[in-house]
Amino acid sequence: MCGVVGYKGKEIKIIDIINSLKLLEYRGYDSAGIAFSYNGNLVIQKNEGKIDKLLSSFNGKYKDISSNMIIAHTRWATHGIPNDINAHPHLDCKKRIAVVHNGIIENYKELKQELINKGHVFVSDTDSEILSHLIEDFFNDNKGNNLFEVILNIVAKLKGAFAFVAIDNELQELVAVRYESPLIIGIFDNNNYIISSDIPSILRFTKKIIPLENGDIFYVNKNNEYKIWNFLVNKEVKRNIEFISWDISIAEKSGYKHFMLKEIMEQPKVIKDTLLERIDLNSYVVNLDDKVKNLIDLVIDKIDNVMYLACGTSYHAGLLGKYYTWELTNFNSDAFYASEYRYITKNINLEKILYIIISQSGETADTLFVSRELKNLGANIIGIPNVIGSSLYREFVSFPTRAGIEIGVAATKTFTAQAIAILLLNLYINSIKDEDNPILKNLIKNLNEFHIIVDKFLEDYMNIQELAIKYKDYENFLYLGRNLMYPIALEGALKLKEISYIHAEAYPSGEMKHGPIALIDSKMPTMYLVPYNELIYKNLSNIQEIKARKGKIIALVDNKSLEIVRDYVDDVIVLPYVDKFLQPILFNIALQLFAYFVADLKGLDVDQPRNLAKSVTVE
Ligand code: G6P
């Protein structure tokens, strides 16, 4: 993971680069560092901890300093504990070269040994430090006259995943390499270049970007002229400059205490945007983007299974998709963690399967690697990324969600957008077989009005806040839901774990009696999801089983199930009654708020929970 930033061009304040780096902090925050060219010297400052610590360690000393060549890094530790020495940038022995890296150099041990044998002295435990020493070594051995030629030789030796930026203070050159980890170039005022792992941190400078392709080497010489060479095809390449229409305000908190709360509140808009032009309200049909529609039309008579693959929260959206497919189409369906499916891709009749691969970032290594393997085998794949320009977006037929940038590490609005996108795909599949289905038309109508209901619900969350105060000190929670609510129980429990560090287990309600019931006592409250539907009396029986064991219950109900459930539970969160297929999305929003308030009341770092990173680009 990690976030890298680089800059080369006219002199700019280094604080501007640090502010850009801050927008990558979601990628990891174990340590932060910066290196820049100043009065002929290479200055470096780095420390364990977050970027704010880096800023205060400056003591105002570099606040007004400008530089023409800067690299910076925020780390999610893989090789070597989070400490000052393992923080990036890493230098060579002569302190001429500095490097920041995202990814893992898998063969670093043997390369390190070769370099040590040649007299190089390493100071850190990281795999990344070999990059600066390799550059130095290749210069020493005259294997290149400039940074580009040296890097071209070096990439041939590297195994693993790497997006790195290196600067040579002596030659005043910069190189950025993208291989299996993302890297984007922003260009402004003709020949000033900002390089970053993600778009938001570039938007502060420019909306003109070049998303590098796998294998691209971006080289800027002393005169700030650039070229891009792809080492996989071994030739110079031209990449189009794209224009990003996003507004920088999406990367600001806009008066909210945390990004997470802001992003929860944005969900009505996200629902509207993700539906935009994809449902026709005159005839109540689904209008998919051409490429997606063509792919489904092509495979619909051959497949018998829809398979969802993803990680984390996106996996929970996929699991919800599995239920949508079962209920709305004639196909079988399943959902797998991408990291698990990778090992069972053999002996599968690919022609019979439509894969739906979900990833907010579009860069999650576990998800991407299995997707690429399946693509090579000829599988039918639709990707659902949120980040436009990401690998999932570019390499696959993609049906993007339109949630905008999500900064809070715990995914909220992107889950909602994914669920809406998956529902649309299933509605389209359903409509091919039965265009006049009244259930379909009714659902499309309800889907269109859903954002208004969510908006109204979000106007008043006092009750959830009060329950967060009441329950925040419990150390364990059980989350239960049946059928379409089971993925939401999982997602609700994940949110609570991720940001409040409270242990939470989720089960399908019917499974409670097969084990988890042993955990129930007055110290383990249950968050029970009980919308009004045909399963309500089964849920009521389980609720009574919990009460008989002195378990406390918070029931998430709607205004139809409230009356049936009220007398049997300790507390309720009441939601408006909505279409059965929209209930899970709405209930999930209530659970997001509950987790948010618990974590905030505990005084935790809601937007950047410990040990996590938003985009996990390592396996
Ligand atoms: C990380 C994040 C999770 C996210 C998962 C999948 O683990 O912390 O919040 O759900 O990656 O991310 P993706 O970008 O593939 O949806």
Residues whose N, C-alpha, C, O or C-beta is under 5 A from the ligand:
A	BS01	G6P	C311 G312 T313 S314 I358 S359 Q360 S361 G362 T364 V409 A410 A411 L612 A613 K614 V616
